[in-house]
């Protein structure tokens, strides 16, 4: 059973999701540039998705070339979370928070109903829910946990940009709620 206050928070987020204009415009921008085969289109997408102060880093590190080589279109349509790990690795074995955040966002703008966003506030909520520290390389597990929460709290109409905003707005309540649940168990 969903706690009443949680249901109210979810309903509030559903009601205000139209105000998340930046996310909606970014998703529309990407939708108008389908496919990930043209290097110039991929470069535009990388520049749109990356944090403004880090665009040069992602371009200089060749993420656009790496994305082209990965042939990600089919895995994106199937919601294959491992494609975010593939993008983040960019030919390296190590993944940090900034890079998995970029990779998950790149995937999410293409398929916002399939790819949970990795960011600080969402990570705090998920770690409280799971009672375990997650590393950027744990994105597959993280993604499944976010999907579980989405299902558990009847958040189906929300995409993962909306859910990320939900975690951001209510993170203190959610963290307290999940900490209390761990003591009740």
C-alpha positions, 0 to 999 in steps of 0.5 A, spaced: 500 500 500 502 506 498 502 511 504 497 517 503 503 522 503 507 519 498 501 518 494 500 526 495 507 527 493 506 523 486 500 526 484 503 533 485 509 531 481 504 529 476 500 535 476 506 540 475 510 536 470 508 541 465 512 546 468 519 542 467 520 546 460 527 545 459 526 537 459 521 538 455 524 542 450 530 538 450 526 531 449 523 535 443 530 537 440 532 530 440 526 528 437 527 532 431 534 529 430 532 522 430 538 517 429 545 516 431 549 515 425 550 522 422 556 524 426 554 532 426 547 530 429 550 526 434 555 532 436 549 537 436 546 532 441 552 531 445 552 539 446 545 539 447 545 534 453 552 535 456 552 541 462 554 547 459 560 548 462 562 541 460 561 541 453 568 542 450 570 536 455 565 531 452 567 533 445 574 533 446 574 526 449 570 524 442 564 522 445 560 523 439 565 518 435 564 513 440 556 514 440 556 513 433 561 507 433 556 503 438 550 503 434 545 505 439 539 506 436 536 499 437 538 498 444 535 505 445 528 503 443 528 497 447 530 500 453 537 497 454 540 500 460 547 497 458 547 502 453 548 508 458 554 504 461 557 503 454 557 510 452 560 512 459 566 507 458 568 511 452 573 506 450 575 506 458 574 501 464 572 507 469 566 511 470 565 517 474 559 520 476 559 526 471 560 521 465 554 516 467 550 522 468 551 525 461 550 518 458 544 516 462 541 523 460 543 522 453 539 515 453 533 518 456 532 524 452 532 519 446 527 514 450 525 518 457 520 512 459 526 507 459 532 511 462 533 513 469 537 519 470 543 518 474 544 525 479 546 526 486 539 527 488 536 521 485 542 517 487 541 519 495 534 517 494 535 510 491 541 509 496 536 510 502 531 505 498 536 500 497 540 501 503 546 500 499 552 505 496 551 505 489 557 506 484 557 509 477 558 502 474 552 500 478 548 504 473 544 497 471 542 496 478 540 503 479 536 503 473 532 497 475 531 500 482 528 507 480 524 503 475 521 499 481 520 505 485 516 508 479 512 501 479 511 501 486 508 508 487 504 508 480 508 513 477 507 510 470 505 517 466 511 520 469 518 519 464 524 519 468 526 526 467 519 527 471 521 522 476 528 525 477 524 532 479 520 528 484 526 525 487 529 532 487 523 536 490 522 530 495 528 527 497 529 529 504 522 526 505 524 520 501 530 519 505 527 520 511 521 515 509 526 509 507 531 510 513 525 509 517 523 503 513 529 500 514 528 500 522 521 498 522 524 491 518 
